[in-house]
Amino acid sequence: MMKKILFVLIIPLFSFGQFTFVPDDNFEQVLINLGVDMIFDDYVETAGIDTITYLYVSGYNIADLTGVEDFMALEELSCANNTLTSLDLSNNSALFEVNCSVNQLISLDVRNGNNQGLLWFTSMNNQMLNCIDVDDTAWANSNWSKDTWTL
């Protein structure tokens, strides 16, 4: 009589979550303080930030907001009074309020496909910001608060 032997191979299923690169230590520390991140390692779990609707990070000496592009549900961003030189909000199409005043911005990209949905915007006191990349120039020029030399 031949016995059949059943081999069951059990392979543990590991869940490898996606992570967002956050190179600025001050920005990551704010995320840790907010309870969004736990480990100071230049990364934050994307699933922990992609549903955040408001982010107030003004006055924390942040030089780089790399990682903000993965805040996909972000509606309000206040990042004033930092040392930002560039800010890319092109992936943040849910934004309706932005305050990026009093930084050192040279580059600002707000081509997110929803400029008319951005009802409150100010980029005042960015001495080197000559141009803001937008989808709708007429809307931005008539509705947004920016320095007079900024196009």
WOHUMO-V709996 format. One record per backbone hydrogen bond with DSSP energy under -0.5 kcal/mol. CO is the residue of the C=O (numbers start at 0). NH is the residue of the N-H. Records with the same first field share a line. If there is no record, write none. Layout:
CO: NH + NH
This chain:
0: 2
2: 4
3: 5
4: 6
5: 7
6: 8
7: 9
8: 10
9: 11
11: 13
13: 15
14: 16
17: 45 + 46
19: 43
22: 24
23: 27
24: 28
25: 29
26: 30
27: 31
28: 32
29: 33
30: 35 + 36
31: 34
38: 40
41: 21
43: 19
44: 47
45: 48 + 49
48: 51
52: 74 + 75
54: 56 + 77
56: 59
61: 82
62: 84
64: 67
66: 69
67: 70
69: 71
70: 73
74: 95 + 96
75: 54
76: 78 + 98
77: 56
79: 58
80: 60
83: 103
84: 105 + 106
86: 88 + 108
88: 91
90: 92
91: 94
95: 118 + 119
96: 76
97: 121
98: 78
100: 80
101: 81
106: 86
107: 109 + 132
108: 88
109: 111
113: 116 + 117
114: 117
116: 118
119: 97
120: 144
121: 99
123: 101
124: 102
125: 128
127: 129
129: 150
130: 107 + 132
131: 133
132: 109
134: 136
135: 139
136: 140
137: 141
138: 142
139: 143
143: 145
144: 122
146: 149
